[in-house]
């Protein structure tokens, strides 16, 4: 897992692709069905889902916002 993430850091120029890879690898490492990365904007006092992994995808996905 660490090798795949480190390789992605040095080769990926696409932040979204990198965040999806990290989310998937961390979910698998911790043996969970779902994981998300939420980026927070402190000034706006909200966050947005930047990447999400679901073993069995449903209707949710990146771009959701939280206040």
Secondary structure, DSSP 8 states (H G I E B T S, - for coil): -HHHHHHHHHH---HHHHHHHHHHHHHHHTT-SEEEEEEEETTTTEEEEEEEEETT--S--TT-EE-
